[in-house]
Amino acid sequence: MNETQYAEEFYFEPFIRGNDGRVEELVRQDIREGMSAADVVSRRLIATMEIVGRKFQNAEIFVPEMMIAARSMSTVLAKIKDQISGESSEGQGLVCIGTVKGDLHDIGKNLVITMLEGHGFRVIDLGVSASADKFVKAVQDENPDIVAMSALLTTTMSEMVVVLNALGKEGLRDRVKVIIGGAPVTQAYAAQIGADGYAADAPGAVNLCRTIMRPAL
């Protein structure tokens, strides 16, 4: 069986059930059998999260299962981080993410963070109601590859324009890719305000970030 079939048969159910112990047991078993920690992450954990994302987008599973799977991913990664530390991180991008000023929603943002980290990205969480100045400072201080903004209210969508304008004013816009998302946000809006990309959900955000980083891989 191929990698995807293996991940779906053995890892998928423990992931969506939140059975972290079973996932960790499978990981340890693969490592004992000679697979490197990095390969376990890419060929088992990330492969499983890709299955989770695909099934979510096909309405085969729903938000609760996806959130449980993302938490399981985060928990297991934390337990094996010592084994993967020191291994090459080439190609892993840095994402600064926040909910824009005036918007206090964070469930979707937090899910995106967990899934990005599960796919090997480093993520800096700017929190909720993040001002344009906070996004600007993050780009200046952290030099991320990607800035991700979310808005769950139509009344706060305009703050995305404020952030983009602030990045331009400080001469930072060309240094970073800016992606946006959230319930009222659309691809058309992203094009209208000059964002570099749009994602409708957490799996889509991961795929978008991976596409952005692909030329650097």
N, CA and C atoms as a LAMMPS dump frame, in Angstrom:
ITEM: TIMESTEP
0
ITEM: NUMBER OF ATOMS
651
ITEM: BOX BOUNDS ff ff ff
-5.0000000000000000e+02 5.0000000000000000e+02
-5.0000000000000000e+02 5.0000000000000000e+02
-5.0000000000000000e+02 5.0000000000000000e+02
ITEM: ATOMS id mol type element x y z
1 1 1 N 0.852 -1.19 0
2 1 2 C 0 0 0
3 1 3 C 0.888 1.241 0
4 2 1 N 0.399 2.311 -0.629
5 2 2 C 1.194 3.535 -0.692
6 2 3 C 1.063 4.343 0.608
7 3 1 N 1.805 5.459 0.669
8 3 2 C 1.847 6.253 1.9
9 3 3 C 0.456 6.758 2.303
10 4 1 N -0.297 7.246 1.33
11 4 2 C -1.623 7.79 1.634
12 4 3 C -2.549 6.701 2.161
13 5 1 N -2.511 5.53 1.539
14 5 2 C -3.349 4.415 1.984
15 5 3 C -2.969 3.971 3.392
16 6 1 N -1.662 3.935 3.663
17 6 2 C -1.196 3.54 4.997
18 6 3 C -1.686 4.529 6.043
19 7 1 N -1.521 5.837 5.746
20 7 2 C -1.942 6.864 6.692
21 7 3 C -3.443 6.795 6.945
22 8 1 N -4.209 6.56 5.885
23 8 2 C -5.666 6.52 6.043
24 8 3 C -6.094 5.287 6.839
25 9 1 N -5.438 4.165 6.615
26 9 2 C -5.841 2.932 7.299
27 9 3 C -5.465 2.93 8.773
28 10 1 N -4.27 3.445 9.103
29 10 2 C -3.788 3.303 10.471
30 10 3 C -3.847 4.59 11.301
31 11 1 N -3.626 5.733 10.684
32 11 2 C -3.517 6.984 11.447
33 11 3 C -4.807 7.799 11.479
34 12 1 N -5.601 7.708 10.433
35 12 2 C -6.738 8.623 10.293
36 12 3 C -7.73 8.531 11.454
37 13 1 N -8.169 7.317 11.779
38 13 2 C -9.178 7.166 12.837
39 13 3 C -8.686 7.665 14.195
40 14 1 N -7.464 7.289 14.627
41 14 2 C -6.978 7.839 15.904
42 14 3 C -6.892 9.369 15.892
43 15 1 N -6.554 9.928 14.755
44 15 2 C -6.469 11.381 14.649
45 15 3 C -7.815 12.026 14.913
46 16 1 N -8.839 11.617 14.171
47 16 2 C -10.13 12.306 14.294
48 16 3 C -10.867 11.934 15.574
49 17 1 N -10.416 10.86 16.256
50 17 2 C -11.005 10.486 17.549
51 17 3 C -10.284 11.152 18.713
52 18 1 N -9.171 11.812 18.404
53 18 2 C -8.4 12.442 19.476
54 18 3 C -7.651 11.44 20.323
55 19 1 N -7.352 10.27 19.767
56 19 2 C -6.63 9.227 20.498
57 19 3 C -5.126 9.466 20.356
58 20 1 N -4.653 10.495 21.076
59 20 2 C -3.249 10.888 20.955
60 20 3 C -2.301 9.756 21.332
61 21 1 N -2.712 8.951 22.322
62 21 2 C -1.863 7.846 22.748
63 21 3 C -1.621 6.858 21.633
64 22 1 N -2.674 6.554 20.88
65 22 2 C -2.53 5.611 19.777
66 22 3 C -1.681 6.212 18.655
67 23 1 N -1.88 7.488 18.371
68 23 2 C -1.072 8.145 17.34
69 23 3 C 0.397 8.106 17.743
70 24 1 N 0.68 8.45 18.996
71 24 2 C 2.07 8.436 19.464
72 24 3 C 2.649 7.029 19.385
73 25 1 N 1.851 6.028 19.73
74 25 2 C 2.299 4.639 19.649
75 25 3 C 2.679 4.263 18.219
76 26 1 N 1.853 4.686 17.251
77 26 2 C 2.16 4.414 15.846
78 26 3 C 3.441 5.123 15.406
79 27 1 N 3.596 6.361 15.864
80 27 2 C 4.799 7.133 15.527
81 27 3 C 6.035 6.436 16.074
82 28 1 N 5.99 6.062 17.341
83 28 2 C 7.148 5.401 17.967
84 28 3 C 7.463 4.085 17.256
85 29 1 N 6.431 3.382 16.86
86 29 2 C 6.639 2.115 16.153
87 29 3 C 7.343 2.341 14.823
88 30 1 N 6.898 3.359 14.076
89 30 2 C 7.544 3.652 12.798
90 30 3 C 9.003 4.058 12.995
91 31 1 N 9.282 4.809 14.044
92 31 2 C 10.656 5.226 14.32
93 31 3 C 11.511 4.017 14.696
94 32 1 N 10.958 3.116 15.524
95 32 2 C 11.688 1.903 15.907
96 32 3 C 12.011 1.044 14.692
97 33 1 N 11.129 1.079 13.715
98 33 2 C 11.33 0.253 12.514
99 33 3 C 12.245 0.908 11.494
100 34 1 N 12.824 2.066 11.871
101 34 2 C 13.869 2.659 11.036
102 34 3 C 13.506 3.925 10.301
103 35 1 N 12.28 4.38 10.434
104 35 2 C 11.896 5.621 9.763
105 35 3 C 12.392 6.804 10.584
106 36 1 N 12.964 7.797 9.933
107 36 2 C 13.426 8.978 10.659
108 36 3 C 12.231 9.772 11.169
109 37 1 N 12.462 10.571 12.21
110 37 2 C 11.382 11.392 12.751
111 37 3 C 10.839 12.333 11.695
112 38 1 N 11.734 12.881 10.874
113 38 2 C 11.296 13.803 9.82
114 38 3 C 10.399 13.095 8.815
115 39 1 N 10.751 11.832 8.481
116 39 2 C 9.922 11.074 7.548
117 39 3 C 8.581 10.708 8.156
118 40 1 N 8.574 10.43 9.454
119 40 2 C 7.304 10.144 10.118
120 40 3 C 6.398 11.364 10.043
121 41 1 N 6.983 12.532 10.273
122 41 2 C 6.183 13.76 10.204
123 41 3 C 5.608 13.935 8.804
124 42 1 N 6.435 13.789 7.773
125 42 2 C 5.963 14.067 6.412
126 42 3 C 5.122 12.933 5.845
127 43 1 N 5.531 11.683 6.066
128 43 2 C 4.878 10.548 5.412
129 43 3 C 3.738 9.946 6.212
130 44 1 N 3.656 10.293 7.473
131 44 2 C 2.571 9.783 8.313
132 44 3 C 1.667 10.917 8.812
133 45 1 N 2.239 11.848 9.581
134 45 2 C 1.408 12.875 10.205
135 45 3 C 0.859 13.869 9.183
136 46 1 N 1.738 14.427 8.369
137 46 2 C 1.265 15.393 7.368
138 46 3 C 0.364 14.697 6.35
139 47 1 N 0.727 13.485 5.963
140 47 2 C -0.127 12.739 5.027
141 47 3 C -1.524 12.546 5.604
142 48 1 N -1.597 12.287 6.898
143 48 2 C -2.91 12.115 7.532
144 48 3 C -3.677 13.424 7.561
145 49 1 N -2.995 14.523 7.881
146 49 2 C -3.676 15.814 7.909
147 49 3 C -4.155 16.213 6.521
148 50 1 N -3.451 15.802 5.488
149 50 2 C -3.925 16.07 4.126
150 50 3 C -5.205 15.291 3.836
151 51 1 N -5.275 14.078 4.358
152 51 2 C -6.504 13.292 4.224
153 51 3 C -7.638 13.972 4.979
154 52 1 N -7.338 14.44 6.192
155 52 2 C -8.338 15.147 7.001
156 52 3 C -8.848 16.374 6.236
157 53 1 N -7.925 17.142 5.679
158 53 2 C -8.307 18.338 4.943
159 53 3 C -9.165 18.016 3.738
160 54 1 N -8.784 16.97 3.017
161 54 2 C -9.556 16.589 1.832
162 54 3 C -10.962 16.127 2.203
163 55 1 N -11.058 15.331 3.257
164 55 2 C -12.374 14.838 3.674
165 55 3 C -13.241 15.982 4.196
166 56 1 N -12.617 16.956 4.846
167 56 2 C -13.385 18.116 5.299
168 56 3 C -13.927 18.9 4.11
169 57 1 N -13.084 19.139 3.129
170 57 2 C -13.511 19.904 1.964
171 57 3 C -14.557 19.15 1.15
172 58 1 N -14.578 17.813 1.265
173 58 2 C -15.586 17.002 0.581
174 58 3 C -16.804 16.739 1.463
175 59 1 N -16.847 17.386 2.619
176 59 2 C -17.964 17.243 3.569
177 59 3 C -18.131 15.808 4.069
178 60 1 N -17.019 15.066 4.135
179 60 2 C -17.055 13.722 4.714
180 60 3 C -16.832 13.77 6.214
181 61 1 N -16.147 14.794 6.681
182 61 2 C -16.03 15.086 8.1
183 61 3 C -16.302 16.573 8.278
184 62 1 N -16.413 17.001 9.54
185 62 2 C -16.818 18.381 9.785
186 62 3 C -15.853 19.06 10.753
187 63 1 N -16.163 20.318 11.099
188 63 2 C -15.236 21.129 11.895
189 63 3 C -14.789 20.432 13.186
190 64 1 N -15.682 19.812 13.97
191 64 2 C -15.204 19.18 15.211
192 64 3 C -14.119 18.142 14.984
193 65 1 N -14.333 17.264 13.97
194 65 2 C -13.315 16.242 13.693
195 65 3 C -12.006 16.872 13.234
196 66 1 N -12.107 17.913 12.419
197 66 2 C -10.891 18.561 11.933
198 66 3 C -10.136 19.217 13.085
199 67 1 N -10.86 19.841 14.011
200 67 2 C -10.205 20.478 15.151
201 67 3 C -9.558 19.439 16.059
202 68 1 N -10.245 18.319 16.272
203 68 2 C -9.674 17.245 17.088
204 68 3 C -8.4 16.717 16.448
205 69 1 N -8.446 16.511 15.129
206 69 2 C -7.265 16.006 14.422
207 69 3 C -6.102 16.99 14.515
208 70 1 N -6.402 18.27 14.368
209 70 2 C -5.353 19.285 14.444
210 70 3 C -4.717 19.314 15.832
211 71 1 N -5.542 19.166 16.855
212 71 2 C -5.003 19.142 18.222
213 71 3 C -4.155 17.898 18.451
214 72 1 N -4.594 16.774 17.908
215 72 2 C -3.809 15.552 18.026
216 72 3 C -2.447 15.718 17.363
217 73 1 N -2.45 16.335 16.192
218 73 2 C -1.205 16.605 15.474
219 73 3 C -0.269 17.44 16.337
220 74 1 N -0.803 18.513 16.906
221 74 2 C 0.004 19.404 17.723
222 74 3 C 0.558 18.677 18.943
223 75 1 N -0.281 17.876 19.59
224 75 2 C 0.141 17.145 20.791
225 75 3 C 1.258 16.16 20.484
226 76 1 N 1.093 15.411 19.413
227 76 2 C 2.098 14.397 19.076
228 76 3 C 3.393 15.049 18.613
229 77 1 N 3.288 16.122 17.846
230 77 2 C 4.503 16.831 17.425
231 77 3 C 5.291 17.329 18.628
232 78 1 N 4.577 17.835 19.634
233 78 2 C 5.25 18.331 20.836
234 78 3 C 6.004 17.208 21.539
235 79 1 N 5.464 15.995 21.491
236 79 2 C 6.087 14.872 22.177
237 79 3 C 7.327 14.351 21.462
238 80 1 N 7.405 14.579 20.151
239 80 2 C 8.575 14.076 19.413
240 80 3 C 9.481 15.205 18.939
241 81 1 N 9.233 16.421 19.453
242 81 2 C 10.002 17.564 18.952
243 81 3 C 11.497 17.415 19.193
244 82 1 N 11.885 16.749 20.298
245 82 2 C 13.314 16.573 20.564
246 82 3 C 13.98 15.718 19.493
247 83 1 N 13.211 14.796 18.926
248 83 2 C 13.775 13.918 17.913
249 83 3 C 13.874 14.589 16.544
250 84 1 N 13.017 15.583 16.324
251 84 2 C 13.087 16.261 15.028
252 84 3 C 13.862 17.561 15.104
253 85 1 N 14.211 18.006 16.319
254 85 2 C 14.999 19.222 16.434
255 85 3 C 16.387 18.966 15.892
256 86 1 N 16.949 19.96 15.237
257 86 2 C 18.271 19.814 14.662
258 86 3 C 18.257 19.29 13.245
259 87 1 N 17.111 18.714 12.834
260 87 2 C 17.004 18.283 11.45
261 87 3 C 16.748 19.493 10.568
262 88 1 N 17.08 19.384 9.328
263 88 2 C 16.962 20.527 8.426
264 88 3 C 15.553 21.061 8.372
265 89 1 N 15.442 22.38 8.445
266 89 2 C 14.136 23.016 8.314
267 89 3 C 14.024 23.755 6.982
268 90 1 N 14.906 23.435 6.066
269 90 2 C 14.903 24.091 4.769
270 90 3 C 13.524 23.965 4.117
271 91 1 N 13.025 25.059 3.612
272 91 2 C 11.738 25.03 2.947
273 91 3 C 10.567 25.297 3.846
274 92 1 N 10.781 25.311 5.154
275 92 2 C 9.7 25.616 6.075
276 92 3 C 9.582 27.126 6.194
277 93 1 N 8.414 27.637 5.883
278 93 2 C 8.213 29.074 5.913
279 93 3 C 7.807 29.573 7.289
280 94 1 N 7.917 30.877 7.458
281 94 2 C 7.476 31.542 8.678
282 94 3 C 6.243 32.366 8.349
283 95 1 N 5.181 32.14 9.115
284 95 2 C 3.914 32.827 8.904
285 95 3 C 3.567 33.639 10.144
286 96 1 N 3.272 34.927 9.951
287 96 2 C 2.709 35.751 11.021
288 96 3 C 1.21 35.862 10.759
289 97 1 N 0.403 35.508 11.737
290 97 2 C -1.033 35.449 11.524
291 97 3 C -1.775 36.168 12.641
292 98 1 N -2.836 36.854 12.275
293 98 2 C -3.642 37.534 13.283
294 98 3 C -5.031 37.841 12.771
295 99 1 N -5.953 38.002 13.706
296 99 2 C -7.286 38.499 13.377
297 99 3 C -7.219 40.019 13.432
298 100 1 N -7.786 40.681 12.448
299 100 2 C -7.59 42.125 12.312
300 100 3 C -8.269 42.92 13.422
301 101 1 N -7.851 44.173 13.539
302 101 2 C -8.329 45.064 14.583
303 101 3 C -9.861 45.137 14.613
304 102 1 N -10.414 45.03 15.815
305 102 2 C -11.853 45.112 15.998
306 102 3 C -12.562 43.779 15.961
307 103 1 N -11.834 42.718 15.623
308 103 2 C -12.436 41.387 15.504
309 103 3 C -11.803 40.464 16.541
310 104 1 N -12.634 39.876 17.386
311 104 2 C -12.132 39.068 18.493
312 104 3 C -12.264 37.561 18.251
313 105 1 N -12.636 37.16 17.045
314 105 2 C -12.789 35.741 16.746
315 105 3 C -11.418 35.074 16.558
316 106 1 N -11.259 33.899 17.12
317 106 2 C -9.95 33.247 16.984
318 106 3 C -10 31.751 16.722
319 107 1 N -11.182 31.136 16.691
320 107 2 C -11.236 29.692 16.5
321 107 3 C -10.638 29.299 15.146
322 108 1 N -11.085 29.973 14.087
323 108 2 C -10.551 29.653 12.767
324 108 3 C -9.061 29.922 12.672
325 109 1 N -8.624 31.053 13.227
326 109 2 C -7.198 31.406 13.218
327 109 3 C -6.39 30.33 13.948
328 110 1 N -6.869 29.908 15.089
329 110 2 C -6.132 28.916 15.869
330 110 3 C -6.054 27.577 15.14
331 111 1 N -7.103 27.235 14.429
332 111 2 C -7.078 25.996 13.656
333 111 3 C -6.071 26.086 12.518
334 112 1 N -6.021 27.23 11.852
335 112 2 C -5.031 27.438 10.795
336 112 3 C -3.621 27.317 11.369
337 113 1 N -3.401 27.922 12.531
338 113 2 C -2.079 27.851 13.167
339 113 3 C -1.671 26.405 13.419
340 114 1 N -2.574 25.638 14.026
341 114 2 C -2.253 24.255 14.349
342 114 3 C -1.96 23.442 13.105
343 115 1 N -2.754 23.652 12.065
344 115 2 C -2.529 22.886 10.834
345 115 3 C -1.255 23.322 10.127
346 116 1 N -0.945 24.621 10.15
347 116 2 C 0.316 25.079 9.559
348 116 3 C 1.503 24.475 10.291
349 117 1 N 1.458 24.496 11.621
350 117 2 C 2.557 23.921 12.395
351 117 3 C 2.677 22.431 12.131
352 118 1 N 1.533 21.778 11.959
353 118 2 C 1.56 20.355 11.645
354 118 3 C 2.169 20.053 10.296
355 119 1 N 2.157 21.041 9.416
356 119 2 C 2.754 20.87 8.089
357 119 3 C 4.159 21.462 8.009
358 120 1 N 4.753 21.766 9.149
359 120 2 C 6.157 22.165 9.169
360 120 3 C 6.43 23.645 9.128
361 121 1 N 5.397 24.465 9.145
362 121 2 C 5.604 25.913 9.178
363 121 3 C 5.868 26.386 10.601
364 122 1 N 6.68 27.415 10.705
365 122 2 C 6.774 28.141 11.974
366 122 3 C 5.745 29.255 11.94
367 123 1 N 5.064 29.462 13.049
368 123 2 C 3.97 30.422 13.077
369 123 3 C 4.113 31.353 14.27
370 124 1 N 3.935 32.646 14.023
371 124 2 C 3.865 33.635 15.098
372 124 3 C 2.427 34.138 15.152
373 125 1 N 1.798 33.947 16.292
374 125 2 C 0.404 34.323 16.478
375 125 3 C 0.33 35.754 16.999
376 126 1 N -0.26 36.642 16.204
377 126 2 C -0.405 38.033 16.612
378 126 3 C -1.696 38.275 17.386
379 127 1 N -2.464 37.213 17.574
380 127 2 C -3.652 37.314 18.408
381 127 3 C -4.856 37.886 17.682
382 128 1 N -5.823 38.323 18.486
383 128 2 C -7.051 38.908 17.934
384 128 3 C -6.976 40.424 18.029
385 129 1 N -7.818 41.088 17.257
386 129 2 C -7.86 42.552 17.205
387 129 3 C -6.458 43.14 17.044
388 130 1 N -5.699 42.543 16.11
389 130 2 C -4.32 42.988 15.879
390 130 3 C -4.318 44.235 14.995
391 131 1 N -3.674 45.279 15.46
392 131 2 C -3.635 46.541 14.727
393 131 3 C -2.687 46.457 13.537
394 132 1 N -2.807 47.414 12.639
395 132 2 C -1.886 47.491 11.501
396 132 3 C -0.454 47.651 11.989
397 133 1 N -0.266 48.448 13.038
398 133 2 C 1.077 48.633 13.594
399 133 3 C 1.673 47.321 14.076
400 134 1 N 0.819 46.454 14.626
401 134 2 C 1.308 45.17 15.125
402 134 3 C 1.759 44.282 13.964
403 135 1 N 1.007 44.294 12.872
404 135 2 C 1.424 43.535 11.694
405 135 3 C 2.726 44.094 11.125
406 136 1 N 2.825 45.427 11.051
407 136 2 C 4.031 46.069 10.524
408 136 3 C 5.247 45.701 11.367
409 137 1 N 5.096 45.781 12.677
410 137 2 C 6.217 45.468 13.581
411 137 3 C 6.639 44.004 13.436
412 138 1 N 5.662 43.117 13.267
413 138 2 C 5.987 41.697 13.096
414 138 3 C 6.808 41.476 11.835
415 139 1 N 6.455 42.159 10.753
416 139 2 C 7.216 42.019 9.507
417 139 3 C 8.614 42.591 9.68
418 140 1 N 8.722 43.734 10.354
419 140 2 C 10.037 44.356 10.58
420 140 3 C 10.926 43.483 11.457
421 141 1 N 10.347 42.934 12.519
422 141 2 C 11.144 42.199 13.508
423 141 3 C 11.399 40.748 13.131
424 142 1 N 10.418 40.11 12.505
425 142 2 C 10.493 38.664 12.285
426 142 3 C 10.819 38.262 10.852
427 143 1 N 10.64 39.185 9.912
428 143 2 C 10.892 38.91 8.501
429 143 3 C 10.195 37.629 8.023
430 144 1 N 8.89 37.557 8.192
431 144 2 C 8.166 36.344 7.787
432 144 3 C 8.086 36.223 6.273
433 145 1 N 7.792 35.023 5.825
434 145 2 C 7.533 34.8 4.409
435 145 3 C 6.106 35.204 4.054
436 146 1 N 5.205 34.985 5.01
437 146 2 C 3.778 35.187 4.76
438 146 3 C 3.134 35.902 5.941
439 147 1 N 2.261 36.838 5.643
440 147 2 C 1.372 37.43 6.644
441 147 3 C -0.036 36.951 6.327
442 148 1 N -0.712 36.402 7.334
443 148 2 C -2.075 35.913 7.151
444 148 3 C -3.012 36.715 8.034
445 149 1 N -4.085 37.223 7.431
446 149 2 C -5.078 38.011 8.181
447 149 3 C -6.44 37.353 8.075
448 150 1 N -7.174 37.359 9.19
449 150 2 C -8.539 36.842 9.15
450 150 3 C -9.498 37.888 9.673
451 151 1 N -10.717 37.823 9.158
452 151 2 C -11.812 38.676 9.632
453 151 3 C -13.083 37.856 9.595
454 152 1 N -13.812 37.86 10.684
455 152 2 C -15.073 37.116 10.742
456 152 3 C -16.279 38.042 10.684
457 153 1 N -16.033 39.334 10.637
458 153 2 C -17.11 40.311 10.581
459 153 3 C -16.952 41.172 9.336
460 154 1 N -18.043 41.442 8.659
461 154 2 C -17.961 42.311 7.48
462 154 3 C -17.477 43.701 7.858
463 155 1 N -17.749 44.116 9.097
464 155 2 C -17.354 45.453 9.544
465 155 3 C -15.862 45.585 9.783
466 156 1 N -15.153 44.466 9.883
467 156 2 C -13.705 44.539 10.131
468 156 3 C -12.882 44.217 8.882
469 157 1 N -13.533 43.812 7.805
470 157 2 C -12.796 43.476 6.584
471 157 3 C -11.952 44.64 6.084
472 158 1 N -12.436 45.858 6.272
473 158 2 C -11.698 47.028 5.789
474 158 3 C -10.359 47.193 6.491
475 159 1 N -10.207 46.585 7.67
476 159 2 C -8.925 46.658 8.379
477 159 3 C -7.821 45.953 7.596
478 160 1 N -8.197 45.015 6.753
479 160 2 C -7.195 44.353 5.92
480 160 3 C -6.549 45.349 4.967
481 161 1 N -7.344 46.259 4.465
482 161 2 C -6.813 47.315 3.597
483 161 3 C -5.877 48.217 4.386
484 162 1 N -6.249 48.511 5.624
485 162 2 C -5.416 49.354 6.479
486 162 3 C -4.045 48.71 6.676
487 163 1 N -4.027 47.406 6.907
488 163 2 C -2.763 46.69 7.096
489 163 3 C -1.932 46.724 5.821
490 164 1 N -2.55 46.438 4.696
491 164 2 C -1.826 46.456 3.422
492 164 3 C -1.245 47.837 3.14
493 165 1 N -2.022 48.867 3.399
494 165 2 C -1.53 50.234 3.183
495 165 3 C -0.369 50.556 4.115
496 166 1 N -0.458 50.094 5.362
497 166 2 C 0.612 50.349 6.332
498 166 3 C 1.901 49.646 5.913
499 167 1 N 1.779 48.419 5.427
500 167 2 C 2.961 47.699 4.942
501 167 3 C 3.584 48.43 3.754
502 168 1 N 2.735 48.95 2.883
503 168 2 C 3.243 49.705 1.738
504 168 3 C 3.933 50.983 2.153
505 169 1 N 3.342 51.689 3.102
506 169 2 C 3.907 52.957 3.572
507 169 3 C 5.288 52.772 4.18
508 170 1 N 5.477 51.626 4.848
509 170 2 C 6.774 51.349 5.488
510 170 3 C 7.76 50.659 4.55
511 171 1 N 7.375 50.483 3.29
512 171 2 C 8.27 49.844 2.321
513 171 3 C 8.437 48.357 2.529
514 172 1 N 7.428 47.719 3.127
515 172 2 C 7.533 46.306 3.469
516 172 3 C 6.69 45.404 2.577
517 173 1 N 5.829 45.997 1.772
518 173 2 C 4.849 45.183 1.054
519 173 3 C 5.51 44.167 0.135
520 174 1 N 6.604 44.533 -0.502
521 174 2 C 7.251 43.618 -1.443
522 174 3 C 8.077 42.54 -0.742
523 175 1 N 8.223 42.672 0.573
524 175 2 C 9.023 41.706 1.327
525 175 3 C 8.229 40.486 1.76
526 176 1 N 6.912 40.551 1.67
527 176 2 C 6.1 39.5 2.271
528 176 3 C 4.856 39.241 1.426
529 177 1 N 4.422 37.998 1.4
530 177 2 C 3.162 37.648 0.767
531 177 3 C 2.049 37.795 1.807
532 178 1 N 0.941 38.369 1.392
533 178 2 C -0.173 38.599 2.302
534 178 3 C -1.376 37.787 1.831
535 179 1 N -1.893 36.941 2.729
536 179 2 C -3.065 36.146 2.405
537 179 3 C -4.172 36.463 3.41
538 180 1 N -5.419 36.273 2.981
539 180 2 C -6.551 36.635 3.826
540 180 3 C -7.595 35.527 3.822
541 181 1 N -8.44 35.543 4.851
542 181 2 C -9.519 34.569 4.935
543 181 3 C -10.511 34.976 6.007
544 182 1 N -11.549 34.171 6.158
545 182 2 C -12.612 34.458 7.106
546 182 3 C -13.964 34.356 6.433
547 183 1 N -14.986 34.142 7.23
548 183 2 C -16.322 33.857 6.69
549 183 3 C -16.816 34.844 5.635
550 184 1 N -16.695 36.174 5.834
551 184 2 C -17.231 37.091 4.822
552 184 3 C -16.26 37.398 3.682
553 185 1 N -15.049 36.902 3.775
554 185 2 C -14.002 37.234 2.803
555 185 3 C -14.133 36.337 1.573
556 186 1 N -13.82 36.877 0.424
557 186 2 C -13.91 36.126 -0.836
558 186 3 C -12.643 36.319 -1.663
559 187 1 N -12.514 35.489 -2.689
560 187 2 C -11.405 35.637 -3.62
561 187 3 C -11.484 36.983 -4.329
562 188 1 N -12.702 37.386 -4.661
563 188 2 C -12.881 38.671 -5.334
564 188 3 C -12.401 39.819 -4.453
565 189 1 N -12.673 39.729 -3.157
566 189 2 C -12.232 40.787 -2.243
567 189 3 C -10.709 40.803 -2.142
568 190 1 N -10.111 39.623 -2.107
569 190 2 C -8.648 39.541 -2.051
570 190 3 C -8.036 40.225 -3.271
571 191 1 N -8.606 39.966 -4.443
572 191 2 C -8.101 40.601 -5.661
573 191 3 C -8.328 42.108 -5.619
574 192 1 N -9.475 42.506 -5.099
575 192 2 C -9.818 43.93 -5.045
576 192 3 C -8.837 44.729 -4.198
577 193 1 N -8.417 44.161 -3.06
578 193 2 C -7.55 44.928 -2.158
579 193 3 C -6.062 44.677 -2.408
580 194 1 N -5.746 43.776 -3.332
581 194 2 C -4.347 43.525 -3.664
582 194 3 C -3.643 42.527 -2.775
583 195 1 N -4.403 41.631 -2.127
584 195 2 C -3.782 40.557 -1.353
585 195 3 C -3.195 39.528 -2.317
586 196 1 N -2.26 38.735 -1.819
587 196 2 C -1.598 37.747 -2.674
588 196 3 C -2.342 36.425 -2.746
589 197 1 N -3.333 36.242 -1.877
590 197 2 C -4.069 34.984 -1.913
591 197 3 C -5.214 34.983 -0.934
592 198 1 N -6.097 34.016 -1.134
593 198 2 C -7.288 33.852 -0.291
594 198 3 C -7.516 32.365 -0.054
595 199 1 N -7.944 32.019 1.156
596 199 2 C -8.315 30.641 1.459
597 199 3 C -9.65 30.642 2.2
598 200 1 N -10.492 29.685 1.852
599 200 2 C -11.828 29.614 2.441
600 200 3 C -11.854 28.875 3.766
601 201 1 N -10.821 28.058 4.028
602 201 2 C -10.81 27.27 5.257
603 201 3 C -9.369 26.932 5.627
604 202 1 N -9.196 26.23 6.756
605 202 2 C -7.853 25.93 7.246
606 202 3 C -7.053 25.049 6.289
607 203 1 N -7.615 23.956 5.76
608 203 2 C -6.837 23.186 4.787
609 203 3 C -6.45 24.013 3.571
610 204 1 N -7.364 24.875 3.133
611 204 2 C -7.05 25.735 2.003
612 204 3 C -5.922 26.691 2.314
613 205 1 N -5.884 27.191 3.557
614 205 2 C -4.811 28.095 3.968
615 205 3 C -3.467 27.381 3.943
616 206 1 N -3.449 26.146 4.408
617 206 2 C -2.209 25.367 4.379
618 206 3 C -1.747 25.154 2.945
619 207 1 N -2.665 24.765 2.088
620 207 2 C -2.309 24.539 0.68
621 207 3 C -1.802 25.817 0.03
622 208 1 N -2.426 26.944 0.365
623 208 2 C -2.004 28.226 -0.198
624 208 3 C -0.593 28.577 0.264
625 209 1 N -0.321 28.405 1.54
626 209 2 C 1.016 28.709 2.06
627 209 3 C 2.067 27.791 1.445
628 210 1 N 1.729 26.547 1.266
629 210 2 C 2.674 25.601 0.642
630 210 3 C 2.934 25.977 -0.813
631 211 1 N 1.884 26.419 -1.504
632 211 2 C 2.056 26.862 -2.889
633 211 3 C 2.965 28.09 -2.961
634 212 1 N 2.77 29.026 -2.036
635 212 2 C 3.595 30.217 -1.995
636 212 3 C 5.063 29.862 -1.757
637 213 1 N 5.303 28.893 -0.881
638 213 2 C 6.671 28.542 -0.515
639 213 3 C 7.334 27.589 -1.514
640 214 1 N 6.541 26.98 -2.369
641 214 2 C 7.082 25.951 -3.259
642 214 3 C 8.268 26.4 -4.089
643 215 1 N 8.282 27.631 -4.628
644 215 2 C 9.46 28.035 -5.405
645 215 3 C 10.748 28.008 -4.605
646 216 1 N 10.629 28.109 -3.235
647 216 2 C 11.822 28.133 -2.401
648 216 3 C 12.281 26.737 -2.015
649 217 1 N 11.453 25.719 -2.33
650 217 2 C 11.8 24.374 -1.899
651 217 3 C 12.884 23.766 -2.779
